[in-house]
Amino acid sequence: EIKELIGDSVAKVDSGYALVANAGRQMEEIVTSVKQVVAIMEEISSASVEQSAGIEEINRAIASMDEMTQQNAALVEEAAAAAAAMQQRAAKLGQEVAAFQLQG
Protein backbone atom coordinates (compact mmCIF):
# COMPACT_ATOMS: atom_id res chain seq x y z
CA GLU A 1 0.00 0.00 0.00
CA ILE A 2 2.89 2.36 0.82
CA LYS A 3 4.48 1.45 -2.47
CA GLU A 4 1.27 2.41 -4.25
CA LEU A 5 1.09 5.69 -2.33
CA ILE A 6 4.71 6.46 -3.20
CA GLY A 7 4.07 5.58 -6.85
CA ASP A 8 0.95 7.75 -6.85
CA SER A 9 2.92 10.61 -5.26
CA VAL A 10 5.70 10.25 -7.83
CA ALA A 11 3.13 10.31 -10.64
CA LYS A 12 1.52 13.42 -9.17
CA VAL A 13 4.93 15.10 -8.78
CA ASP A 14 5.77 14.22 -12.39
CA SER A 15 2.39 15.56 -13.50
CA GLY A 16 2.94 18.73 -11.44
CA TYR A 17 6.43 19.13 -12.91
CA ALA A 18 4.98 18.82 -16.42
CA LEU A 19 2.35 21.44 -15.58
CA VAL A 20 5.02 23.80 -14.18
CA ALA A 21 7.21 23.27 -17.24
CA ASN A 22 4.23 23.96 -19.51
CA ALA A 23 3.34 27.07 -17.51
CA GLY A 24 6.98 28.24 -17.82
CA ARG A 25 6.87 27.84 -21.59
CA GLN A 26 3.60 29.71 -21.77
CA MET A 27 5.02 32.50 -19.60
CA GLU A 28 8.01 32.75 -21.97
CA GLU A 29 5.61 32.99 -24.92
CA ILE A 30 3.66 35.71 -23.11
CA VAL A 31 6.87 37.65 -22.40
CA THR A 32 7.89 37.32 -26.05
CA SER A 33 4.46 38.52 -27.17
CA VAL A 34 4.59 41.48 -24.79
CA LYS A 35 8.03 42.40 -26.14
CA GLN A 36 6.63 42.28 -29.68
CA VAL A 37 3.71 44.51 -28.66
CA VAL A 38 6.13 46.96 -27.04
CA ALA A 39 8.22 47.05 -30.23
CA ILE A 40 5.11 47.68 -32.32
CA MET A 41 3.99 50.44 -29.96
CA GLU A 42 7.44 52.06 -30.22
CA GLU A 43 7.19 51.96 -34.02
CA ILE A 44 3.72 53.51 -33.88
CA SER A 45 4.99 56.21 -31.54
CA SER A 46 7.94 56.95 -33.81
CA ALA A 47 5.68 57.09 -36.87
CA SER A 48 3.31 59.44 -35.02
CA VAL A 49 6.19 61.78 -34.18
CA GLU A 50 7.33 61.78 -37.83
CA GLN A 51 3.78 62.33 -39.02
CA SER A 52 3.33 65.20 -36.59
CA ALA A 53 6.54 66.82 -37.81
CA GLY A 54 5.38 66.42 -41.42
CA ILE A 55 2.01 68.01 -40.66
CA GLU A 56 3.74 70.88 -38.87
CA GLU A 57 5.97 71.44 -41.91
CA ILE A 58 2.92 71.42 -44.20
CA ASN A 59 1.20 73.95 -41.95
CA ARG A 60 4.25 76.24 -42.13
CA ALA A 61 4.30 75.93 -45.93
CA ILE A 62 0.58 76.76 -46.14
CA ALA A 63 1.05 79.77 -43.86
CA SER A 64 3.92 80.95 -46.04
CA MET A 65 1.84 80.49 -49.19
CA ASP A 66 -1.02 82.42 -47.58
CA GLU A 67 1.34 85.27 -46.70
CA MET A 68 2.69 85.35 -50.27
CA THR A 69 -0.86 85.33 -51.65
CA GLN A 70 -1.76 88.31 -49.46
CA GLN A 71 1.39 90.14 -50.55
CA ASN A 72 0.58 89.41 -54.20
CA ALA A 73 -2.96 90.69 -53.71
CA ALA A 74 -1.59 93.91 -52.20
CA LEU A 75 0.81 94.30 -55.12
CA VAL A 76 -2.02 93.75 -57.60
CA GLU A 77 -4.03 96.47 -55.85
CA GLU A 78 -1.06 98.83 -55.99
CA ALA A 79 -0.50 98.02 -59.67
CA ALA A 80 -4.19 98.59 -60.44
CA ALA A 81 -4.11 101.94 -58.62
CA ALA A 82 -0.92 102.93 -60.46
CA ALA A 83 -2.47 101.90 -63.79
CA ALA A 84 -5.58 103.96 -63.07
CA ALA A 85 -3.44 106.97 -62.12
CA MET A 86 -1.38 106.59 -65.31
CA GLN A 87 -4.54 106.33 -67.36
CA GLN A 88 -5.81 109.58 -65.84
CA ARG A 89 -2.46 111.29 -66.47
CA ALA A 90 -2.39 110.01 -70.05
CA ALA A 91 -5.89 111.34 -70.64
CA LYS A 92 -4.93 114.70 -69.17
CA LEU A 93 -1.74 114.77 -71.22
CA GLY A 94 -3.78 113.93 -74.32
CA GLN A 95 -6.04 116.87 -73.62
CA GLU A 96 -3.09 119.18 -73.10
CA VAL A 97 -1.34 118.01 -76.28
CA ALA A 98 -4.59 118.49 -78.23
CA ALA A 99 -4.29 122.21 -77.61
CA PHE A 100 -1.23 122.32 -79.85
CA GLN A 101 -1.78 122.10 -83.56
CA LEU A 102 1.02 121.23 -85.89
CA GLN A 103 1.04 122.06 -89.57
CA GLY A 104 1.77 119.46 -92.07
DSSP file with accessible surface (Angstrom, degrees, kcal/mol):
  #  RESIDUE AA STRUCTURE BP1 BP2  ACC     N-H-->O    O-->H-N    N-H-->O    O-->H-N    TCO  KAPPA ALPHA  PHI   PSI    X-CA   Y-CA   Z-CA
    1    1 A E     >        0   0  179      0, 0.0     4,-2.4     0, 0.0     5,-0.1   0.000 360.0 360.0 360.0 -40.3    0.0    0.0    0.0
    2    2 A I  H  >  +     0   0  123      1,-0.2     4,-3.0     2,-0.2     5,-0.2   0.900 360.0  54.2 -65.6 -38.5    2.9    2.4    0.8
    3    3 A K  H  > S+     0   0  182      1,-0.2     4,-2.8     2,-0.2    -1,-0.2   0.909 109.0  48.1 -61.6 -41.6    4.5    1.5   -2.5
    4    4 A E  H  > S+     0   0  152      2,-0.2     4,-2.8     1,-0.2    -1,-0.2   0.911 111.8  49.5 -65.0 -42.0    1.3    2.4   -4.3
    5    5 A L  H  X S+     0   0   97     -4,-2.4     4,-2.7     2,-0.2    -2,-0.2   0.912 112.5  47.6 -63.1 -41.7    1.1    5.7   -2.3
    6    6 A I  H  X S+     0   0  100     -4,-3.0     4,-2.9     2,-0.2    -2,-0.2   0.932 113.2  48.2 -65.3 -43.7    4.7    6.5   -3.2
    7    7 A G  H  X S+     0   0   40     -4,-2.8     4,-2.5    -5,-0.2    -2,-0.2   0.912 112.5  48.8 -61.1 -42.8    4.1    5.6   -6.9
    8    8 A D  H  X S+     0   0   79     -4,-2.8     4,-2.5     2,-0.2    -2,-0.2   0.916 112.0  49.2 -63.9 -41.7    1.0    7.8   -6.8
    9    9 A S  H  X S+     0   0   66     -4,-2.7     4,-2.7     2,-0.2    -2,-0.2   0.914 110.8  49.8 -63.9 -42.6    2.9   10.6   -5.3
   10   10 A V  H  X S+     0   0   77     -4,-2.9     4,-2.9     2,-0.2    -2,-0.2   0.920 111.0  49.7 -62.8 -41.9    5.7   10.3   -7.8
   11   11 A A  H  X S+     0   0   54     -4,-2.5     4,-2.7     2,-0.2    -2,-0.2   0.916 112.2  47.7 -63.5 -41.3    3.1   10.3  -10.6
   12   12 A K  H  X S+     0   0  137     -4,-2.5     4,-3.0     2,-0.2    -2,-0.2   0.900 111.9  49.6 -67.9 -37.3    1.5   13.4   -9.2
   13   13 A V  H  X S+     0   0   98     -4,-2.7     4,-2.9     2,-0.2    -2,-0.2   0.929 112.3  48.1 -64.9 -44.3    4.9   15.1   -8.8
   14   14 A D  H  X S+     0   0  100     -4,-2.9     4,-2.4     2,-0.2    -2,-0.2   0.919 113.1  48.0 -60.8 -43.5    5.8   14.2  -12.4
   15   15 A S  H  X S+     0   0   68     -4,-2.7     4,-2.4     2,-0.2    -2,-0.2   0.919 112.9  48.4 -62.9 -43.2    2.4   15.6  -13.5
   16   16 A G  H  X S+     0   0   29     -4,-3.0     4,-2.7     2,-0.2    -2,-0.2   0.904 110.2  51.8 -63.1 -41.0    2.9   18.7  -11.4
   17   17 A Y  H  X S+     0   0  170     -4,-2.9     4,-2.9     2,-0.2    -1,-0.2   0.916 109.5  49.9 -61.3 -43.6    6.4   19.1  -12.9
   18   18 A A  H  X S+     0   0   55     -4,-2.4     4,-2.6     2,-0.2    -2,-0.2   0.912 111.2  49.2 -61.9 -41.7    5.0   18.8  -16.4
   19   19 A L  H  X S+     0   0  113     -4,-2.4     4,-2.7     2,-0.2    -2,-0.2   0.919 112.2  47.8 -63.8 -42.1    2.4   21.4  -15.6
   20   20 A V  H  X S+     0   0  102     -4,-2.7     4,-2.6     2,-0.2    -2,-0.2   0.919 112.3  49.3 -64.1 -43.3    5.0   23.8  -14.2
   21   21 A A  H  X S+     0   0   32     -4,-2.9     4,-2.3     2,-0.2    -2,-0.2   0.923 112.6  47.7 -62.4 -43.0    7.2   23.3  -17.2
   22   22 A N  H  X S+     0   0   64     -4,-2.6     4,-2.5     1,-0.2    -2,-0.2   0.917 111.3  50.3 -63.8 -42.9    4.2   24.0  -19.5
   23   23 A A  H  X S+     0   0   47     -4,-2.7     4,-2.6     1,-0.2    -2,-0.2   0.903 109.1  53.0 -62.6 -39.3    3.3   27.1  -17.5
   24   24 A G  H  X S+     0   0   31     -4,-2.6     4,-2.3     2,-0.2    -2,-0.2   0.923 109.5  47.9 -61.0 -44.7    7.0   28.2  -17.8
   25   25 A R  H  X S+     0   0  132     -4,-2.3     4,-2.3     1,-0.2    -2,-0.2   0.914 112.1  49.3 -62.7 -43.1    6.9   27.8  -21.6
   26   26 A Q  H  X S+     0   0   99     -4,-2.5     4,-2.5     2,-0.2    -2,-0.2   0.889 109.4  51.9 -64.1 -38.3    3.6   29.7  -21.8
   27   27 A M  H  X S+     0   0  116     -4,-2.6     4,-2.7     2,-0.2    -1,-0.2   0.910 108.9  50.9 -63.7 -40.2    5.0   32.5  -19.6
   28   28 A E  H  X S+     0   0  131     -4,-2.3     4,-2.6     2,-0.2    -2,-0.2   0.912 110.3  49.5 -62.7 -41.0    8.0   32.8  -22.0
   29   29 A E  H  X S+     0   0  127     -4,-2.3     4,-2.6     2,-0.2    -2,-0.2   0.901 110.8  50.1 -63.4 -40.7    5.6   33.0  -24.9
   30   30 A I  H  X S+     0   0   95     -4,-2.5     4,-2.8     2,-0.2    -2,-0.2   0.934 110.7  49.0 -63.6 -44.0    3.7   35.7  -23.1
   31   31 A V  H  X S+     0   0   71     -4,-2.7     4,-2.5     2,-0.2    -2,-0.2   0.929 111.9  49.3 -61.4 -43.4    6.9   37.6  -22.4
   32   32 A T  H  X S+     0   0   76     -4,-2.6     4,-2.2     1,-0.2    -1,-0.2   0.927 111.9  48.6 -61.8 -43.8    7.9   37.3  -26.1
   33   33 A S  H  X S+     0   0   60     -4,-2.6     4,-2.5     2,-0.2    -2,-0.2   0.910 110.3  50.6 -63.8 -41.2    4.5   38.5  -27.2
   34   34 A V  H  X S+     0   0   80     -4,-2.8     4,-2.8     1,-0.2    -1,-0.2   0.918 109.2  51.8 -63.2 -40.8    4.6   41.5  -24.8
   35   35 A K  H  X S+     0   0  144     -4,-2.5     4,-2.4     1,-0.2    -1,-0.2   0.901 109.7  49.7 -62.3 -39.2    8.0   42.4  -26.1
   36   36 A Q  H  X S+     0   0  117     -4,-2.2     4,-2.5     2,-0.2    -2,-0.2   0.915 110.7  49.5 -65.4 -41.6    6.6   42.3  -29.7
   37   37 A V  H  X S+     0   0   86     -4,-2.5     4,-2.8     2,-0.2    -2,-0.2   0.925 110.3  50.9 -63.2 -42.0    3.7   44.5  -28.7
   38   38 A V  H  X S+     0   0   72     -4,-2.8     4,-2.4     2,-0.2    -2,-0.2   0.926 110.2  49.7 -61.5 -43.3    6.1   47.0  -27.0
   39   39 A A  H  X S+     0   0   39     -4,-2.4     4,-2.2     2,-0.2    -2,-0.2   0.926 111.7  48.3 -62.7 -41.8    8.2   47.0  -30.2
   40   40 A I  H  X S+     0   0   91     -4,-2.5     4,-2.6     1,-0.2    -2,-0.2   0.923 110.6  51.0 -64.3 -42.3    5.1   47.7  -32.3
   41   41 A M  H  X S+     0   0  116     -4,-2.8     4,-2.7     1,-0.2    -1,-0.2   0.894 108.9  51.7 -62.9 -38.8    4.0   50.4  -30.0
   42   42 A E  H  X S+     0   0  130     -4,-2.4     4,-2.6     2,-0.2    -1,-0.2   0.908 110.0  49.2 -64.3 -40.6    7.4   52.1  -30.2
   43   43 A E  H  X S+     0   0  135     -4,-2.2     4,-2.7     2,-0.2    -2,-0.2   0.915 111.5  49.0 -63.6 -42.7    7.2   52.0  -34.0
   44   44 A I  H  X S+     0   0   91     -4,-2.6     4,-2.5     2,-0.2    -2,-0.2   0.925 111.9  49.2 -62.4 -43.1    3.7   53.5  -33.9
   45   45 A S  H  X S+     0   0   73     -4,-2.7     4,-2.2     2,-0.2    -2,-0.2   0.930 112.0  47.9 -61.9 -44.7    5.0   56.2  -31.5
   46   46 A S  H  X S+     0   0   60     -4,-2.6     4,-2.4     1,-0.2    -2,-0.2   0.920 112.1  49.2 -62.9 -43.7    7.9   56.9  -33.8
   47   47 A A  H  X S+     0   0   52     -4,-2.7     4,-2.8     1,-0.2    -1,-0.2   0.890 109.4  52.9 -63.8 -37.6    5.7   57.1  -36.9
   48   48 A S  H  X S+     0   0   59     -4,-2.5     4,-2.7     2,-0.2    -1,-0.2   0.904 108.6  49.6 -64.5 -40.5    3.3   59.4  -35.0
   49   49 A V  H  X S+     0   0   98     -4,-2.2     4,-2.4     2,-0.2    -2,-0.2   0.935 113.2  46.4 -63.6 -45.2    6.2   61.8  -34.2
   50   50 A E  H  X S+     0   0  133     -4,-2.4     4,-2.4     2,-0.2    -2,-0.2   0.919 113.1  49.5 -62.6 -42.3    7.3   61.8  -37.8
   51   51 A Q  H  X S+     0   0  133     -4,-2.8     4,-2.6     1,-0.2    -2,-0.2   0.914 110.0  51.0 -64.4 -41.1    3.8   62.3  -39.0
   52   52 A S  H  X S+     0   0   72     -4,-2.7     4,-2.4     1,-0.2    -1,-0.2   0.915 110.1  49.4 -62.6 -42.9    3.3   65.2  -36.6
   53   53 A A  H  X S+     0   0   54     -4,-2.4     4,-2.3     1,-0.2    -1,-0.2   0.909 111.0  50.5 -63.6 -40.4    6.5   66.8  -37.8
   54   54 A G  H  X S+     0   0   30     -4,-2.4     4,-2.4     2,-0.2    -2,-0.2   0.915 110.6  48.4 -63.2 -42.8    5.4   66.4  -41.4
   55   55 A I  H  X S+     0   0   90     -4,-2.6     4,-2.6     2,-0.2    -2,-0.2   0.908 110.4  52.0 -65.5 -39.7    2.0   68.0  -40.7
   56   56 A E  H  X S+     0   0  108     -4,-2.4     4,-2.2     2,-0.2    -1,-0.2   0.917 109.7  49.4 -62.8 -41.0    3.7   70.9  -38.9
   57   57 A E  H  X S+     0   0  125     -4,-2.3     4,-2.3     2,-0.2    -2,-0.2   0.912 110.6  50.3 -65.2 -40.3    6.0   71.4  -41.9
   58   58 A I  H  X S+     0   0  101     -4,-2.4     4,-2.7     1,-0.2    -2,-0.2   0.920 108.9  52.2 -63.1 -42.4    2.9   71.4  -44.2
   59   59 A N  H  X S+     0   0   96     -4,-2.6     4,-2.5     1,-0.2    -1,-0.2   0.906 109.3  49.5 -60.9 -40.9    1.2   74.0  -41.9
   60   60 A R  H  X S+     0   0  136     -4,-2.2     4,-2.4     2,-0.2    -1,-0.2   0.914 111.1  49.7 -64.0 -41.8    4.2   76.2  -42.1
   61   61 A A  H  X S+     0   0   50     -4,-2.3     4,-2.7     2,-0.2    -2,-0.2   0.919 111.3  48.7 -63.8 -41.1    4.3   75.9  -45.9
   62   62 A I  H  X S+     0   0   98     -4,-2.7     4,-2.7     2,-0.2    -2,-0.2   0.920 110.9  50.4 -65.4 -41.5    0.6   76.8  -46.1
   63   63 A A  H  X S+     0   0   57     -4,-2.5     4,-2.4     2,-0.2    -1,-0.2   0.916 111.5  48.8 -62.6 -40.6    1.0   79.8  -43.9
   64   64 A S  H  X S+     0   0   54     -4,-2.4     4,-2.5     2,-0.2    -2,-0.2   0.918 111.4  49.0 -64.8 -43.2    3.9   81.0  -46.0
   65   65 A M  H  X S+     0   0  120     -4,-2.7     4,-2.6     2,-0.2    -2,-0.2   0.899 110.4  51.6 -63.0 -39.5    1.8   80.5  -49.2
   66   66 A D  H  X S+     0   0   87     -4,-2.7     4,-2.4     2,-0.2    -2,-0.2   0.921 109.7  49.3 -62.9 -43.2   -1.0   82.4  -47.6
   67   67 A E  H  X S+     0   0  112     -4,-2.4     4,-2.5     1,-0.2    -2,-0.2   0.922 111.9  48.3 -62.7 -43.3    1.3   85.3  -46.7
   68   68 A M  H  X S+     0   0  104     -4,-2.5     4,-2.9     1,-0.2    -1,-0.2   0.897 109.8  52.8 -63.9 -39.3    2.7   85.4  -50.3
   69   69 A T  H  X S+     0   0   88     -4,-2.6     4,-2.5     2,-0.2    -1,-0.2   0.920 110.0  47.9 -62.5 -42.4   -0.9   85.3  -51.7
   70   70 A Q  H  X S+     0   0  120     -4,-2.4     4,-2.3     2,-0.2    -2,-0.2   0.911 112.1  49.3 -65.1 -41.0   -1.8   88.3  -49.5
   71   71 A Q  H  X S+     0   0  102     -4,-2.5     4,-2.5     2,-0.2    -2,-0.2   0.920 111.2  49.7 -63.9 -42.5    1.4   90.1  -50.6
   72   72 A N  H  X S+     0   0   97     -4,-2.9     4,-2.5     2,-0.2    -2,-0.2   0.898 109.4  51.7 -62.2 -40.6    0.6   89.4  -54.2
   73   73 A A  H  X S+     0   0   51     -4,-2.5     4,-2.3     2,-0.2    -1,-0.2   0.915 110.0  49.1 -63.2 -40.5   -3.0   90.7  -53.7
   74   74 A A  H  X S+     0   0   43     -4,-2.3     4,-2.5     1,-0.2    -2,-0.2   0.918 111.3  49.7 -64.9 -41.0   -1.6   93.9  -52.2
   75   75 A L  H  X S+     0   0   99     -4,-2.5     4,-2.8     2,-0.2    -2,-0.2   0.889 108.9  52.1 -65.1 -38.5    0.8   94.3  -55.1
   76   76 A V  H  X S+     0   0   98     -4,-2.5     4,-2.8     2,-0.2    -1,-0.2   0.918 109.7  49.8 -63.2 -41.9   -2.0   93.8  -57.6
   77   77 A E  H  X S+     0   0  147     -4,-2.3     4,-2.5     2,-0.2    -2,-0.2   0.929 112.1  47.5 -61.6 -44.7   -4.0   96.5  -55.8
   78   78 A E  H  X S+     0   0  127     -4,-2.5     4,-2.7     2,-0.2    -2,-0.2   0.913 112.7  49.0 -62.0 -43.3   -1.1   98.8  -56.0
   79   79 A A  H  X S+     0   0   60     -4,-2.8     4,-2.8     2,-0.2    -2,-0.2   0.903 111.3  49.7 -64.1 -40.1   -0.5   98.0  -59.7
   80   80 A A  H  X S+     0   0   60     -4,-2.8     4,-2.4     2,-0.2    -2,-0.2   0.920 112.3  47.7 -64.8 -41.6   -4.2   98.6  -60.4
   81   81 A A  H  X S+     0   0   64     -4,-2.5     4,-2.5     2,-0.2    -2,-0.2   0.919 113.0  48.3 -65.4 -41.9   -4.1  101.9  -58.6
   82   82 A A  H  X S+     0   0   52     -4,-2.7     4,-2.7     2,-0.2    -2,-0.2   0.910 111.3  50.6 -65.0 -40.1   -0.9  102.9  -60.5
   83   83 A A  H  X S+     0   0   58     -4,-2.8     4,-2.3     2,-0.2    -2,-0.2   0.909 110.7  48.8 -64.3 -40.6   -2.5  101.9  -63.8
   84   84 A A  H  X S+     0   0   45     -4,-2.4     4,-2.4     2,-0.2    -2,-0.2   0.923 111.8  49.0 -65.3 -41.5   -5.6  104.0  -63.1
   85   85 A A  H  X S+     0   0   34     -4,-2.5     4,-2.5     1,-0.2    -2,-0.2   0.917 111.9  48.8 -64.5 -41.4   -3.4  107.0  -62.1
   86   86 A M  H  X S+     0   0  131     -4,-2.7     4,-2.9     2,-0.2    -1,-0.2   0.887 109.1  53.2 -65.1 -37.1   -1.4  106.6  -65.3
   87   87 A Q  H  X S+     0   0  148     -4,-2.3     4,-2.4     2,-0.2    -2,-0.2   0.925 110.2  47.3 -64.2 -42.2   -4.5  106.3  -67.4
   88   88 A Q  H  X S+     0   0  144     -4,-2.4     4,-2.5     2,-0.2    -2,-0.2   0.921 113.5  47.9 -64.4 -43.1   -5.8  109.6  -65.8
   89   89 A R  H  X S+     0   0  185     -4,-2.5     4,-3.0     2,-0.2    -2,-0.2   0.901 111.1  51.1 -64.3 -40.2   -2.5  111.3  -66.5
   90   90 A A  H  X S+     0   0   61     -4,-2.9     4,-2.6     2,-0.2    -1,-0.2   0.911 110.6  48.8 -63.8 -41.2   -2.4  110.0  -70.0
   91   91 A A  H  X S+     0   0   57     -4,-2.4     4,-2.1     2,-0.2    -2,-0.2   0.933 113.4  46.7 -64.1 -42.4   -5.9  111.3  -70.6
   92   92 A K  H  X S+     0   0  125     -4,-2.5     4,-2.5     2,-0.2    -2,-0.2   0.926 112.6  49.6 -65.6 -41.9   -4.9  114.7  -69.2
   93   93 A L  H  X S+     0   0  104     -4,-3.0     4,-2.8     1,-0.2     5,-0.2   0.903 108.6  53.9 -63.9 -38.8   -1.7  114.8  -71.2
   94   94 A G  H  X S+     0   0   42     -4,-2.6     4,-1.7     1,-0.2    -1,-0.2   0.897 109.3  48.2 -61.3 -40.3   -3.8  113.9  -74.3
   95   95 A Q  H  X S+     0   0  144     -4,-2.1     4,-0.7     2,-0.2    -2,-0.2   0.907 112.9  47.8 -67.1 -40.8   -6.0  116.9  -73.6
   96   96 A E  H >< S+     0   0  105     -4,-2.5     3,-0.7     1,-0.2     4,-0.4   0.893 111.9  48.8 -69.0 -38.6   -3.1  119.2  -73.1
   97   97 A V  H >< S+     0   0   87     -4,-2.8     3,-1.6     1,-0.2    -1,-0.2   0.851 101.0  66.2 -69.3 -30.0   -1.3  118.0  -76.3
   98   98 A A  H 3< S+     0   0   73     -4,-1.7    -1,-0.2     1,-0.3    -2,-0.2   0.769  88.8  67.6 -63.9 -21.9   -4.6  118.5  -78.2
   99   99 A A  T << S+     0   0   82     -3,-0.7     2,-0.4    -4,-0.7    -1,-0.3   0.793  89.9  75.0 -70.1 -24.3   -4.3  122.2  -77.6
  100  100 A F    <   -     0   0  159     -3,-1.6     2,-0.5    -4,-0.4     0, 0.0  -0.735  67.8-162.8 -90.0 135.5   -1.2  122.3  -79.8
  101  101 A Q        -     0   0  180     -2,-0.4     2,-0.4     2,-0.0    -3,-0.0  -0.974   2.3-158.5-119.1 130.2   -1.8  122.1  -83.6
  102  102 A L        -     0   0  166     -2,-0.5     2,-0.3     2,-0.0    -2,-0.0  -0.846  14.6-129.2-107.2 141.5    1.0  121.2  -85.9
  103  103 A Q              0   0  198     -2,-0.4    -2,-0.0     1,-0.2     0, 0.0  -0.677 360.0 360.0 -85.9 147.7    1.0  122.1  -89.6
  104  104 A G              0   0  126     -2,-0.3    -1,-0.2     0, 0.0    -2,-0.0   0.239 360.0 360.0 119.4 360.0    1.8  119.5  -92.1
